[in-house]
Amino acid sequence: MAGSPPARNPDATREWWKTPARHPWLTALAVLVLAIVVLVLLWDWNWFKGPVERRVEAATGREFEIGGDLDVDLGLVPTIRADRLRLGNADWSEQADMARAERLEFKLALLPLLRGRVELPELHLDSPRILLERGAEGTGNWTFDLEDKGESRWELRPGRAVVEAGALRYLDAANDTDILVGIASTPEGSRTVADLSAIDTAPDRAAATAGEDRGDGDAAGRAAVENPDIFISGGGTWEGNEFTLEGNGESPLELMETEAPYRIDVRARAGATRAHARGTLLDPLRLRDFDLQFELAGQDLEDLFPLVGVALPPTPPYRLDGRLTRELDGPRSIWHYDDFTGVVGESDLGGDAAFTTGGERPFLQADLHSSRLDFDDLAGFIGAPPDDSDGETTNPELAAHARERRAQGRLLPDHPYELGKLRSMDADVRLKASRINSPMLPLDDMDAHLVLEAGLLRLDPLDFGVAGGTIRSTIRMDARQDAIRTDADINAAGLDLAHLLPDVEMLQNAVGRVSGHATVGGNGNSIARMLGSADGEVALGTGRGSISNLVMELSGIDLAEIIKFKLGGDRMIPIRCAFADFEVADGVMQARSLAFDTTDTILVGEGSIDLGEERLDLTIRPRPKDRSLLAFRTPLLVRGTFLEPGFGVDPGPIALRAAVALTLGSIAPPAALLATLELGPGEDSSCGGKYAQ
């Protein structure tokens, strides 16, 4: 019938199940598609958390946990994410975790894996917390018990890292060091250290300093690292000294490549001491090597002792800039500071220095030079502050010390040397100054070589160019005992008489060369105490020369000659010789002989100089060799202290002669002038001769 449905083939219905056999590839494809659909619907990347955790634990020897989800976005460069990660700490640490992060997300390029390269184009860390800790035996918790210590066949090529609200803490309890810094991909983010409980629940001293002063300016600090990936900001304590720091660097992933230089630019401040380091590090976690341009500035070089162990004397403010590198020699580390230049106070200073640690004592070796050295800037070597009365560069501590010394009315420094510092390190330092600025002393140049070994200090030589001549010295200070024993051998030669006292107008045309020798030794921990107990001898002398006759007539109080020279002009008279010979015993210089002999007058002296009390007690007796009216043959008295010396005449002999003149004047006025006559015994006496007896 036309309206009836077509008849169904009963054989086709009964053999439908034979279709897969006739079309196997189509069937396999259908099954695969179905399996993929089911897998996509049911797949959970968290199935791999356990295998990943076990693999990391086996590789590091530490606990590892992925507390959140593990997820992967597939592609040729898949993105892998893991939440709430935790890496356990070393067994010896009291802290349970070495590292935590809220999320780790990174991209992994698949094709480079075929060539043995692990390329991570991008890494994102959210709220990482990292604790780097050094144990009692000096082992760092970053040293892992790796199951395979052989060289890896994989080449790591890190890309850009983005860090949000990170924090890193470095703890070395044995050396009283506790540092906490914020880490982020923006300067502002690095200054906000998030919750620290993931690192330590105890109160944290480092956190207290994280927001304090971090030095000046970000712009200059970023110059050494082009397009920095990471910024740090924080502070803490370094060997008990509080400090702050701020800086930037390349991607943290670069730290994984220990053979590649890692560029940084960091500023740090500890009190008044500031440092700026820019350059490269190699394997920074181990400080294996580095090459940095290092600027150091502060109020006083003495402040470096508690920071780095370099014992230096007090100085005015300084600023130095040079190249900092490190050399390893077995257990020793040699820190080189080369080609540095800068200023200390009013002086320029440059040269090379090396500081060696890891031996019995630290060792400082330096070759220094200055083209213009302000002598005041060396005052700290003798325990004195620079004179700040003429606007000299100083710091608050040294200024207070200067005021204290002025109030004491003492010239010789009484500030004690610190025995602990003299015994704390060894040194071999050479300093040459081609020009010295010293308004009070006619110094020309200097060459000094200081050697310090186990508390024994030697200055050999300590040479100065002085007034056109030289003063050459060797000084030995033995600080191995409670009271420093100091011995000095000093030789002066060819000092120009006119230049020795340039401010004395009547000596400006003087001609003569002064030479001398001194050997003294004393006990004490300051310059004042050393000299106050000194024994030895001091001798000075000059040969033939010339000097203003007015000086000699003033010394003899020859009124007639003084009036004549004031009216008619001065003249130069020959110097036959001059000498001063002192014996030094228990800090007192006793004159054995003292004379100044010219063709006009001979001056002979006696008395003492007390180095301990800083007092002068000298008497100079003039003996004119010419005939003169109105000549008062009276002694000159040199009294007072080193800071306030006094010069005067003994009124006794003058009053006696005035009384004789008055008596004679009552009889015959012209005869009164006879009492003021001095009949010189001649101009041909040998140097001093019987007049100096």
Protein Blocks (a to p, Z undefined) as FASTA:
>chain_A
ZZbccdddfklmmmmmmmmmmmmmlmmmmmmmmmmmmmmmmgcfklmmmmmmmmmmmmno
pacddfbdcdddedjbdcdddehiaddddfkbmbfbfbdcfbdcddddfklmmnopacdf
bacdehiacdddddfkopafkbccdfblcdcfbdcdddddddehiadddddfknopacdd
dddfbfklmmmccdfklmomcdcfklmmmmmcebeajklmmmmpghifbdcdddddeehi
acddddddddfklmmmmmbccdddddddehjbccddedddehklnombccdddddddfbf
klmmmmnopacddddddddddddddddehjbccdddehiacdehjbcceddddddehifb
dcdddddddfbdcfklmmmmnopacdfknopacdfklmmmmmmmmmnopabdcbdcdfkl
mmmpccddddddfbdcdfkbccfbdcdddddeehiacdddddddeehiacdddddddfkb
fbdcdddddddehiafklmmmmlmklmmggcddddddddddedjbfklmmmmggcddddd
dddddddfklmmmmnopaklmmmmmmnopaddddfbdcdddddeehiacdfbdcdddfkb
ccddeddddfklopacdddddddfbdcehiacdddddedjfklccddddfklmmmmmmmm
mmmmmmommlmmmmmpccdebjkbcehilmlZZ
